[in-house]
Every structure is written in C-alpha cells, then in structure tokens.
Amino acid sequence: MSDITVLRELLIVVAVTFSIVFFFQQLRLPAIIGFLLAGVIIGPNGLKIIPDLKQVEILAEIGVILLLFEIGLEFSIAGLLSVYRSILWGGVLQIAITTLVVWTLALFMGFPSGMGIFYGFLISLSSTAIVLKIYSDRGETHALHARLATGVLLFQDLCIIPMMLLVPFLGRSAPISLARIGLTLGQALLVVLSIIIGARFALPWVLHQVARLRNRELFILFVVFFSLGTAWLTSQFGLSLALGAFIAGLVISELEYSHQIVSDILPLRDCFTGIFFISIGMLLDVGFLFTDVSTPVGAFVALVAIKALVVLGIFGWLYRSLRLGVVLALSLAQVGEFSFILAAVGREHGLVTAAGEQLFLAATILSMIASPFLVQWAHGLAFRFEEMLRPESAGTLPEGEGGEENRGPSTGHVIVIGYGLNGQNLTRVLKEVGIAYRILDMDPDVVRRARTAGEPIWFGDGTRPEVLRQLGIQDARVVVAAISDRVGTARIVSQARRLRPDVYLIVRTRYLAEIEHLDQLGANQVIPEEFETSVEIFARVLQEYHVPRNVISLQVELIRKEHYGTLRGLHLQGKRLDELSRFLAGTTADTFLIPEGSPVIGKSLEEIDLRSRAGVTLISVVRGGESIYNPGREFLLAAGDVLVLLGSHKALDQATQILSPPNAIGGAAPD
C-alpha cells in the first residue's frame, strides 16, 4: 500500500504542475509563483491533500539536480572565468556585509551573538534555482548581470560548507576548529577542480563512444547518469547536490553534444522543477501565517531591503552603474533553498526555535514568490532611478584614460558597445581598413586588457545618454550594439536615436521576438544570430547548386529588408518575390574545373554530349591559361581544363554530376 500512496501523491503533484503551467501561461505570469502557492494549498499545512512530504522531497531533489544541470549547459567555463574577479569580490562582500548587518540588528533586538550570525548566514544565501530559472525564461542567461549573478550564487553555494561547519560553534555545542574548516574547504575545492579537469579530458571520448552507438535511450541514460553521479560525488565531500549538477552541465556545455543534451533533458527538467517548488510551498504553516500577518510581511520587507541594499552598494561601486546594481540587487533579494538545509542544522543546535523557523519560512517563501516580479520590474526601476539621479560625470573613465591618441578623427567614427567576440572581430576589421572607432564595455577586466593592447576603449554603461555623449555620438557615423543584454540593447537604441536621429544603428540580438521591437525603436539594422546562421547556410547551399552570386545576394538582401520575414514564416511582397523568381528561373553561366579521376578525361565533346544529356551549352574551354572558344565536337578533355557552361541551374547541376568523379561532388572554379 505504501507504493500506491507514493503513486497517488505523485499523480496529484503532476496534475497540479500541469494545471498551473497551463493557467499561468495564459495569464503570462511566472509558473514559479503558482508552484509555491499550490504547495501551500495542497500540503500538510493546507488542505492536507498530501499529508506526507518525504516522498515529494525526494522527487524535488531530483528536480533541482536536473534544473541546475540544464542551466549549466547554457553557460561556459570561459564566460564565468571572464568575470571571476568581480564574482570573488562581490560574493565575499555580499555575504560578509549581509551577515554583519543582520548580526548588528540581532544584537540591537537582544538576540544572542551566535544566533545573530546564524541568521545572517541564512539571509545571505539566495536561490540559485529560482534566479537561474527566471533568467533562462527571460532569455538573459548571456547578459552581464546574469553571469555576475550566477557567479555570486555559485560562490554562495560553496560557502554553505564553512557555514555548516560553524553552526555547532555558534550554538555553543562544539569547539571551533579552524584546521578542520580549512581542510574541508581545501577538499571541496580539490573535488570541484578534479571533476572539471577529469571530465574535460575523459568525457568527450566517452560521449563520442556512446553517440556512435546511435541509441537515443542509451545516450539519455548516460547523460542522466553523469548528472546524478556528479551531484552525488560532490555531496559526499560536503558540497550541495545542486552545485555538483551545475558543474556537470558546465563541463558538458563545452562539448559539441550540448544542444542535443538540452533537447533531451528539457522535458524531465520542467517536470521535476515544478515538483521542487511545490515541495517548498508545502513547508509553510498557513495557520501561523494568518495568525499574525504583519510580522511575516514585515520580516519579508526587511529581508528583501537588507539584501537589495547590500548588493546595490557592492555592484554599483564595483561597476559604477546604478542600473546594473539595481538589477542584481532585486535579482538576489530572495532567500535560497539551501537556507532550509542550513536552518535544519541550526535547529539541532538550538539556534532556531519552532516559531522562529516558521517566521523565517514565511518570509523566505514570500521572497521567492516576489522574485519573478522583482526581476521583471528591475530594469524599469533602474532606468527611473538613473533619470532621477543621473550623475553626469559617472560611468566612464577619466577623459585622459583609454588611449586619447587612439581616438582618430573627431567625426565619422564608429561606436562599438560591447567588446565580446563580435565587437572584437568588428574592431579588427575597422582597424585594417583605417576607420576610426571607439569601444565601450562594462567589464573592467576586459577594459583593462584592451587598453593595455592599445585599443580606444572606455568603461561605462551604454544605456546612459551622458556616456554616449562622452563617446562622441554627436560626431559618430555608426553605432553598433553588440551586447547580450536584451533590455540594455533596447535602451541603447532608444537613447542613441534620441540623441542623434540620423546616426546609423546596427544591433545584434539573440532573440527573434526583439526584431520588430528594435526596429520600432529606430534601429537601422537588426541582426539576429540564429537567422544570420540560416542565411549563411542557404547561401552555401545555393552556391553548391551553381546559383549565381548576384542572385544569392539578391535573396539575402530581400530577406534582410523584410526583417527576416521569410524565415519567420511570413511572405515577401509579391513584386519582389516575382522578381526573384525570374532570376532563379533564368539561364546563367558557370565554370567547372575537371578534377583528376573525372570519367570525361580523354573523351571528346561528342562522346560526352552535354547538350542532350544535361541541357547545357559549352561556350569555351580554358587550358593552360588560354581560352578555346566554341571547341569542335572532336575536342578531347583533360584534367585541369576549365569548362565555361551555359544553362539553367538544374541543368548545370546535372552537368556537374556527369563531369565529377564517381562518389564525388564537383566544385566550380572561381569566377
């Protein structure tokens, strides 16, 4: 009967998960809120539809593992290392200052010193699962604020180890041992590095062998095994299961199989993460919450205010950007799921009372429910705060720094916002052709390295009009926004267009839905990465079928002018489509180089008979640098001859097959 009970509870949770996802999607609200509320309602402290949490908690653990594993697939080790200094400084300061503030308030309220530090630990941790899930749903995983938040969250997960070791000392039930804490931390870091290094060398070979079997079920099983196994391995050394799963995803993200793995794991992740958030909601005692609503709400407001102000101060100072500080502050304002684990340990050592635990739980769940709304409002609030304050001199390096001699002419330059891979490639070309440019980036390490290399780069936030003015937007000819921040890109376009109505704006985006929005804001060219890849693919295919380059260029131009409407399932205007069809249906000329091994070598044109077999006309043959116009039917072909052919695209393709060696694809010679 116990198995039947487990099945009944699982059916209830899955049914609730499905209903909530459907209902909240219709309302365009984050499903996380619905999951938490559903847990409160159906749990043992609500309607008691599910009276026992044990089985659900096991499923929830699996959900967290799969969630963070899949999120790890969307990041790269190189991306996180690029901001490691800010992560280290920001993470250390965030935990230290938050703990200090909470400890001071606890002493003022008459709580013991150890209890104050312990509550500081609890409040300093944020929810890795919730924050990364929200960023993933919003398509912001590659933005600077998402990378910084991810780094801070991972640092917090690592800090759970010394926090748990300090709990007995804070509860006065065991003496502190700095040697033991240091040894445990060293072991934890060694385990993480060993997993990353070992997996990067061994995993590609193993995955390749599994993929060669061409068995989808076996491939998925191995990926799940690696994810769960890495999580279990890290837990054996005192680290969290979620951290191990994230590391597993991070390692696999560097491999060629990452996209296939994401598509295979995604259905499992969405199912189990819903169960996780429902299980969190089940922990709340509704009766306690409604006995005195003001106290939990007051605790929630104080908790969010403390965390937000601390993070705002740290990252606003590190990056000199109020916008980035506000976004990170509201993103990290909630309390994390690992605080529940730490609270359970503290209860064993007398640091948390039953009433205190429920108060903390109520405030924590309220902060989790508020998180999607806080993140959604963060950018708008940040822009409003900047407009209210707007310190005109903040946000850029002093005028003498960044290579004043590299600015080039005072007019007609290009402003490049974002010095990632796209920005670096662009500036390399601009330098080669002698076009003046100025670069803006918000990563101080990137700015420092580029300035050392002699690049005209400045540190600042391109969403701020005063920063754009200092970069000389009034004299610029082109502004290129090459950042991964969706909201920031839209703001840059809006501000640049307001400051210079005639400047030419080119923006890059990862998101299809942003094309129309950015166009309406005033962008001259919106380049979506996914569609540009599609354009490159079909251009290569058309070249292989001997479609002339001018026709390919016409097709590409039409697609770009229609804002990629063809690729999005829309239709080109009839006049342009008819024009393109006439080009594609017409006769054209192409060249073909006869390679070694071709079956036509040594044969005469009469034997080959390309006109009747393929429908093409041989205009001339180029041999030894000399052109033989209209050769006779007895002319013998040789390797290295270049044939100039005239015919339709279909006929040219058929002629290519006749002239090519067996089991090979012929290639056209350069025009």
C-alpha positions in Angstrom: 0.0 0.0 0.0 2.9 2.4 0.6 3.8 2.2 -3.1 0.2 3.1 -4.0 0.3 6.1 -1.7 3.5 7.3 -3.3 1.9 6.9 -6.8 -1.2 8.8 -5.6 0.9 11.7 -4.3 2.9 11.8 -7.5 -0.2 11.9 -9.6 -1.6 14.8 -7.6 1.6 16.8 -7.9 2.0 16.1 -11.6 -1.7 17.1 -12.2 -1.2 20.3 -10.2 2.0 21.0 -12.1 0.3 20.7 -15.5 -2.7 22.8 -14.5 -0.5 25.6 -13.1 1.8 25.8 -16.1 -1.2 26.0 -18.4 -3.1 28.5 -16.3 -0.2 30.8 -15.5 0.9 30.8 -19.1 -2.5 32.1 -20.1 -2.1 34.9 -17.6 1.5 35.5 -18.6 2.7 35.0 -15.0 5.8 33.1 -13.9 4.8 29.5 -13.1 7.1 29.5 -10.1 4.6 31.6 -8.2 1.9 29.1 -8.9 4.0 26.2 -7.8 4.8 27.8 -4.5 1.1 28.7 -3.9 0.0 25.2 -4.9 2.4 23.7 -2.4 0.9 25.8 0.4 -2.6 24.8 -0.5 -2.3 21.0 -1.1 0.4 20.4 1.6 0.1 19.1 5.1 -0.3 22.6 6.5 -3.0 23.5 4.0 -5.8 21.3 2.7 -3.8 18.1 3.6 -4.3 16.6 0.1 -0.7 15.4 0.5 -0.1 14.8 4.2 3.5 13.4 3.9 6.4 15.4 2.4 9.1 12.7 2.4 8.4 11.2 -1.0 7.8 14.5 -2.6 11.1 15.9 -1.2 13.0 13.1 -2.9 11.5 14.0 -6.2 12.2 17.7 -5.5 15.9 16.9 -5.0 16.0 15.2 -8.4 14.2 18.3 -9.9 16.9 20.7 -8.5 19.6 18.5 -9.9 18.1 18.3 -13.4 17.3 22.1 -13.3 20.8 23.2 -12.5 22.4 20.6 -14.8 20.4 22.0 -17.7 21.1 25.6 -16.7 24.8 24.7 -16.5 24.6 23.7 -20.2 23.7 27.2 -21.1 26.9 28.7 -19.5 30.5 28.3 -20.3 33.6 28.0 -18.1 35.3 30.7 -20.1 32.3 33.0 -19.6 32.3 32.6 -15.8 36.1 33.0 -15.6 35.9 36.3 -17.6 34.2 37.9 -14.5 35.8 35.9 -11.8 37.4 38.9 -10.0 34.0 40.6 -9.7 32.4 37.3 -8.6 35.0 36.8 -5.9 34.9 40.4 -4.6 31.1 40.7 -5.0 30.5 37.3 -3.4 32.7 37.8 -0.4 31.5 41.3 0.3 27.8 40.3 -0.2 28.0 37.5 2.4 30.2 39.4 4.8 28.2 42.7 4.8 24.8 41.0 4.9 25.8 38.8 7.8 27.3 41.9 9.6 24.1 43.9 9.1 21.8 41.1 10.3 24.1 40.4 13.3 24.1 44.1 14.3 20.3 44.2 14.1 20.0 41.0 16.1 22.2 42.4 18.9 20.1 45.5 18.9 17.0 43.4 19.3 18.5 41.4 22.2 19.3 38.1 20.4 22.5 36.2 21.3 25.5 36.9 19.2 25.7 33.4 17.8 22.1 33.4 16.7 22.6 36.8 15.0 25.5 35.4 12.9 23.5 32.3 12.1 20.5 34.3 10.8 23.0 36.4 8.8 24.1 33.2 7.2 20.6 32.2 6.4 19.6 35.6 4.8 22.9 36.0 2.9 22.1 33.0 0.7 20.0 33.4 -2.5 18.1 30.9 -4.6 20.2 29.5 -7.4 17.3 27.5 -8.8 14.8 30.4 -8.9 17.2 33.1 -10.2 18.7 31.0 -13.0 15.2 29.7 -13.9 13.9 33.2 -14.3 16.9 34.4 -16.3 16.5 31.3 -18.5 12.8 32.0 -19.1 13.6 35.7 -19.9 16.4 34.8 -22.3 19.0 36.7 -20.3 21.5 33.9 -19.4 24.3 35.5 -21.5 23.8 39.1 -20.2 26.5 40.5 -17.9 24.1 40.8 -15.0 23.1 37.1 -15.4 26.8 36.0 -15.5 27.6 38.0 -12.4 24.5 36.7 -10.5 25.4 33.1 -11.5 28.9 33.6 -10.2 27.7 35.0 -6.9 25.1 32.2 -6.5 27.7 29.6 -7.0 30.0 31.3 -4.6 27.2 31.2 -2.0 26.7 27.5 -2.6 30.4 26.9 -1.9 30.1 29.0 1.3 27.4 26.6 2.7 30.3 24.3 3.7 32.0 26.6 6.2 28.7 27.9 7.4 27.5 24.4 8.3 30.9 23.7 10.0 30.4 26.9 12.1 26.9 26.1 13.2 28.0 23.9 16.2 30.3 26.7 17.4 27.6 29.3 17.1 25.3 27.0 19.1 28.0 26.5 21.7 27.7 22.7 21.3 31.2 22.1 19.9 34.5 23.9 19.9 35.6 25.6 16.6 38.4 24.1 14.7 40.0 26.4 12.1 42.1 23.5 10.9 39.1 21.3 10.2 37.3 24.1 8.4 40.4 24.8 6.2 40.8 21.1 5.5 37.2 20.7 4.5 37.3 23.8 2.2 40.5 22.5 0.6 38.9 19.1 -0.1 35.8 20.8 -1.6 37.9 22.9 -4.0 40.0 20.0 -4.9 36.9 17.9 -5.7 35.5 20.6 -7.9 38.7 21.1 -9.8 39.2 17.4 -10.1 35.7 16.9 -11.6 36.2 19.8 -14.1 39.6 18.7 -15.2 38.9 15.0 -15.3 35.6 15.4 -17.1 37.0 17.8 -19.7 39.7 15.2 -20.7 37.7 12.0 -20.4 34.1 13.0 -21.1 34.4 13.9 -24.8 35.8 10.5 -25.6 33.2 8.6 -23.6 30.3 10.7 -25.0 31.6 10.1 -28.5 31.7 6.4 -28.0 28.1 6.4 -26.6 26.9 8.6 -29.5 28.5 6.2 -32.0 26.0 3.5 -30.8 23.2 5.6 -32.3 20.9 4.7 -29.4 19.0 7.7 -28.1 17.8 5.9 -25.0 21.4 4.9 -24.1 22.6 8.4 -24.8 20.0 10.0 -22.4 20.7 7.4 -19.7 24.4 8.2 -19.8 23.8 11.9 -19.5 21.4 11.4 -16.6 23.9 9.1 -15.0 26.7 11.7 -15.4 24.5 14.5 -13.9 23.3 12.5 -10.9 26.7 10.9 -10.4 28.5 14.2 -10.3 25.9 15.6 -7.9 26.2 12.5 -5.7 30.0 12.8 -5.8 30.1 16.4 -4.7 27.6 15.7 -1.9 30.0 13.0 -0.5 32.5 15.8 0.1 30.1 18.2 1.8 29.1 20.2 -1.3 25.5 20.6 -2.4 23.8 18.3 -4.9 22.8 21.3 -7.0 26.4 22.6 -7.2 27.6 19.2 -8.5 24.8 19.1 -11.1 25.7 22.6 -12.3 29.3 21.7 -12.6 28.3 18.7 -14.7 26.3 20.9 -17.0 29.1 23.5 -17.2 31.6 20.8 -18.3 29.3 19.4 -21.0 28.4 22.9 -22.3 31.9 23.0 -23.8 31.2 19.9 -25.9 29.6 19.5 -29.3 26.8 17.4 -27.9 25.4 20.1 -25.6 22.5 21.2 -27.8 21.3 17.6 -28.2 21.5 17.0 -24.5 19.4 20.2 -23.8 16.6 18.9 -26.1 16.7 15.5 -24.4 16.8 16.7 -20.8 14.3 19.6 -21.1 11.1 17.6 -20.6 12.4 15.9 -17.4 13.7 19.2 -16.0 10.4 21.0 -16.4 8.5 18.2 -14.7 10.8 17.8 -11.7 11.5 21.5 -11.0 7.7 22.0 -10.7 7.7 19.3 -8.0 10.6 21.1 -6.2 8.9 24.4 -5.9 5.6 22.8 -4.8 7.5 20.9 -2.1 8.9 24.3 -0.8 5.4 25.7 -0.6 4.2 22.6 1.4 6.6 23.6 4.3 4.7 26.7 5.2 2.2 26.6 8.0 -0.7 28.7 6.8 -2.2 28.9 10.2 0.9 30.6 11.6 1.0 33.0 8.7 -2.6 34.2 9.2 -2.3 34.4 13.0 -0.2 37.5 12.7 0.2 38.6 9.0 2.1 41.8 9.8 5.1 40.0 11.4 5.9 37.7 8.4 5.3 40.5 6.0 7.5 42.9 8.0 10.2 40.2 8.1 9.9 39.8 4.3 10.2 43.5 3.7 13.2 43.8 6.0 14.9 40.8 4.5 14.5 42.0 0.9 15.5 45.5 1.8 18.7 44.4 3.5 19.8 42.1 0.7 18.9 44.5 -2.0 20.7 47.5 -0.5 23.9 45.4 0.2 24.0 44.1 -3.4 23.2 47.5 -4.8 26.0 49.2 -2.9 28.6 46.5 -3.8 27.9 46.2 -7.6 27.1 49.8 -8.0 30.5 50.6 -6.6 32.4 47.8 -8.5 30.8 48.7 -11.9 29.9 52.3 -11.3 26.5 51.5 -12.8 23.3 52.2 -10.9 21.4 50.2 -13.5 23.5 47.0 -13.0 23.4 47.4 -9.3 19.6 47.7 -9.2 19.1 44.7 -11.5 21.4 42.5 -9.4 20.0 43.8 -6.1 16.4 42.8 -7.0 17.5 39.5 -8.6 19.4 38.4 -5.5 16.9 39.8 -2.9 15.2 36.4 -2.1 16.5 33.7 0.3 17.7 30.5 -1.2 16.6 26.9 -1.0 19.8 25.9 0.7 18.9 28.1 3.7 16.3 25.5 4.5 19.1 22.9 4.8 21.2 25.2 7.0 18.1 26.0 9.1 17.6 22.3 9.8 21.2 22.0 11.1 20.7 25.2 13.2 17.5 23.7 14.8 19.5 20.7 16.0 21.9 23.1 17.8 19.3 25.4 19.3 19.8 28.3 17.0 16.2 28.3 15.6 13.0 27.9 17.6 9.8 26.4 16.1 8.2 29.9 15.9 11.4 31.4 14.5 11.6 28.7 11.9 8.0 29.3 10.7 8.6 33.1 10.6 11.8 32.6 8.6 10.0 30.1 6.3 7.1 32.5 5.7 9.4 35.4 4.9 11.5 33.2 2.6 8.6 31.9 0.6 7.2 35.4 0.2 10.6 36.5 -1.1 10.6 33.6 -3.5 7.1 34.4 -4.7 8.1 38.1 -5.2 11.3 37.2 -7.1 9.8 37.0 -10.6 8.1 40.3 -10.1 11.2 42.0 -8.7 13.3 40.8 -11.7 10.6 41.9 -14.1 10.5 45.4 -12.6 14.3 45.7 -12.1 15.2 47.3 -15.4 12.4 49.8 -15.4 13.2 50.9 -11.8 16.9 51.1 -12.6 16.2 53.4 -15.6 13.9 55.6 -13.5 16.5 55.9 -10.7 19.2 56.9 -13.2 16.9 59.5 -14.7 16.2 60.9 -11.2 19.9 60.9 -10.1 21.9 60.9 -13.3 25.4 62.0 -12.1 26.8 63.5 -15.3 30.4 62.5 -14.6 29.9 58.9 -13.5 30.0 55.8 -15.7 33.1 56.4 -17.8 36.9 56.6 -17.3 38.5 60.0 -17.0 39.0 61.7 -20.3 42.7 61.1 -20.4 42.5 57.3 -19.9 41.7 54.7 -22.5 44.1 56.0 -25.2 43.3 59.5 -26.2 45.7 59.3 -29.1 43.8 56.3 -30.5 40.5 58.2 -31.0 41.3 59.0 -34.6 39.3 61.7 -36.4 36.8 63.7 -34.4 34.0 62.9 -36.8 32.6 59.9 -38.7 33.8 57.3 -36.2 32.1 54.0 -35.2 30.9 53.5 -31.6 31.1 49.8 -30.7 29.2 49.0 -27.5 30.3 45.6 -26.2 33.8 44.1 -26.6 32.9 40.4 -26.8 33.7 38.2 -29.8 31.5 40.2 -32.2 32.9 43.5 -31.0 36.5 42.3 -31.3 36.0 41.0 -34.8 34.4 44.3 -35.9 37.1 46.5 -34.5 39.8 44.3 -36.0 38.3 44.9 -39.5 37.8 48.6 -38.8 41.4 48.9 -37.8 42.6 47.1 -41.0 40.6 49.5 -43.3 41.5 52.6 -41.3 38.1 53.5 -40.0 38.2 55.3 -36.6 36.2 53.7 -33.7 35.6 53.9 -30.0 34.7 51.0 -27.8 32.5 50.9 -24.6 32.3 47.9 -22.3 31.1 47.3 -18.7 33.6 44.6 -17.7 36.6 46.3 -16.0 38.8 43.3 -16.7 38.0 43.5 -20.5 38.6 47.2 -20.5 41.9 46.8 -18.7 43.2 44.2 -21.1 42.0 46.0 -24.2 43.5 49.3 -23.1 46.8 47.6 -22.4 46.7 46.4 -26.0 46.3 50.0 -27.2 42.6 49.9 -28.0 40.5 53.1 -27.7 38.1 51.6 -25.1 36.2 53.2 -22.2 34.4 51.7 -19.2 30.8 52.6 -18.9 27.1 51.8 -19.4 25.9 52.4 -23.0 22.3 52.8 -21.8 23.2 56.2 -20.3 23.0 59.2 -22.5 25.9 61.1 -20.9 28.1 58.1 -21.6 27.1 58.1 -25.2 27.8 61.9 -25.4 31.3 61.4 -24.0 32.0 58.8 -26.7 31.1 61.4 -29.2 27.8 60.2 -30.5 27.2 63.7 -31.9 30.0 63.2 -34.4 29.7 59.4 -34.9 28.5 57.9 -38.2 27.6 54.4 -36.9 26.7 52.9 -33.5 26.9 49.2 -33.1 25.3 47.5 -30.1 26.9 44.0 -29.7 25.9 43.1 -26.1 23.9 40.1 -24.9 21.6 42.2 -22.6 18.1 42.3 -24.2 16.8 45.2 -22.2 20.1 47.1 -22.4 20.2 46.8 -26.2 16.7 48.2 -26.5 17.6 51.1 -24.2 20.8 51.8 -26.2 18.8 52.0 -29.4 16.3 54.4 -27.8 18.9 56.7 -26.3 21.1 56.8 -29.3 18.2 57.6 -31.6 17.0 60.3 -29.3 20.5 61.9 -29.1 21.2 61.5 -32.9 18.2 61.0 -35.1 20.4 60.5 -38.2 23.0 58.1 -36.8 23.1 54.6 -38.4 22.3 52.0 -35.7 23.2 48.3 -36.0 22.3 46.0 -33.2 22.8 42.3 -32.6 20.2 40.2 -30.8 19.8 36.5 -29.9 16.1 36.8 -29.6 13.6 36.6 -32.5 10.9 38.4 -30.7 13.1 41.5 -30.4 13.4 42.2 -34.2 10.2 44.2 -34.6 10.6 46.0 -31.2 14.2 47.1 -32.0 13.1 48.2 -35.5 10.3 50.3 -34.0 12.8 51.9 -31.6 14.8 53.1 -34.5 17.5 50.5 -35.3 18.6 50.6 -39.0 19.8 47.0 -39.0 18.8 44.2 -36.5 21.0 41.2 -36.9 19.5 38.1 -35.2 22.3 35.5 -34.7 20.1 32.5 -35.4 18.7 33.9 -38.7 22.1 35.0 -39.9 23.3 31.4 -39.5 20.3 30.3 -41.6 21.2 32.9 -44.2 24.8 31.6 -44.4 23.6 28.0 -44.7 21.2 28.6 -47.5 23.7 30.8 -49.3 26.2 27.9 -49.2 23.6 25.5 -50.5 22.7 27.8 -53.4 26.4 28.2 -54.3 26.7 24.4 -54.4 23.8 24.3 -56.9 25.6 27.0 -59.1 23.1 29.8 -58.4 25.0 33.0 -59.4 26.4 35.1 -56.6 24.3 38.1 -57.6 21.1 36.1 -57.3 22.2 34.8 -53.9 23.0 38.4 -52.8 19.5 39.5 -54.1 17.8 36.8 -52.0 19.8 37.7 -48.9 19.1 41.4 -49.4 15.3 40.7 -49.8 15.2 38.6 -46.6 17.1 41.3 -44.6 14.9 44.1 -46.0 11.8 42.2 -44.9 13.3 41.8 -41.4 13.8 38.1 -41.9 10.1 37.7 -42.5 10.6 34.7 -44.9 12.5 32.8 -42.2 9.8 33.6 -39.7 7.1 32.1 -41.8 5.9 35.4 -43.4 5.7 36.1 -47.1 7.7 38.5 -49.2 5.9 41.2 -51.2 4.6 39.8 -54.5 6.6 42.1 -56.7 9.9 41.3 -55.0 9.1 37.6 -55.0 8.3 37.6 -58.7 11.5 39.5 -59.4 13.5 36.9 -57.5 11.7 34.0 -59.3 12.6 35.4 -62.7 16.3 35.5 -61.7 16.2 31.9 -60.3 14.4 30.5 -63.3 16.6 32.2 -65.9 19.7 30.8 -67.7 23.1 31.6 -66.3 26.8 30.8 -66.9 29.1 28.9 -64.6 32.6 27.3 -64.7 33.7 23.8 -63.8 37.2 22.6 -63.2 37.7 19.0 -64.4 39.5 17.1 -61.5 41.7 14.1 -61.5 39.6 10.9 -61.8 36.8 12.5 -63.8 35.2 10.0 -66.2 35.3 12.5 -69.1 39.1 12.8 -69.2 40.3 11.7 -72.6 36.8 11.7 -74.1 35.6 14.0 -76.9 32.8 16.5 -76.5 30.8 14.4 -79.0 31.1 11.4 -76.6 30.1 13.3 -73.6 27.2 15.1 -75.3 26.4 17.6 -72.5 23.7 19.3 -74.6 21.4 16.3 -74.9 22.3 14.6 -71.5 22.2 17.7 -69.3 20.8 20.6 -71.4 23.8 22.8 -71.1 25.9 24.6 -73.8 29.7 24.5 -73.7 30.9 28.1 -74.6 34.6 27.7 -74.2 37.4 25.7 -72.6 40.3 27.3 -70.7 43.5 25.2 -70.9 47.0 26.3 -69.8 45.8 29.9 -69.4 44.4 30.1 -72.9 40.7 30.2 -73.9 39.5 28.0 -76.7 36.2 29.4 -77.8 33.5 27.1 -79.1 35.7 24.0 -79.5 34.7 21.3 -82.0 32.9 18.1 -81.2 36.1 16.1 -81.6 37.9 18.1 -78.9 39.3 15.9 -76.2 39.0 16.9 -72.5 41.9 16.7 -70.0 42.4 17.1 -66.3 42.7 20.7 -65.3 40.5 22.0 -68.1 38.0 24.7 -67.0 34.7 24.5 -68.8 32.5 27.6 -69.3 28.9 26.3 -69.3 25.6 28.0 -70.1 22.3 26.6 -68.9 19.6 26.6 -66.2 20.6 25.9 -62.6 19.1 22.4 -62.7 21.0 21.7 -66.0 24.2 23.0 -64.5 23.8 20.7 -61.5 23.2 17.7 -63.8 26.3 18.5 -65.8 28.3 18.7 -62.6 27.3 15.2 -61.8 28.3 13.9 -65.3 31.7 15.7 -65.1 32.6 14.8 -61.5 34.5 11.6 -60.4 32.3 8.7 -59.1 31.1 9.3 -55.5 32.3 12.8 -55.5 30.8 16.2 -55.8 32.3 18.5 -58.4 33.3 22.0 -57.5 33.0 25.2 -59.5 36.2 27.0 -60.3 36.5 30.6 -59.1 34.9 33.1 -61.4 
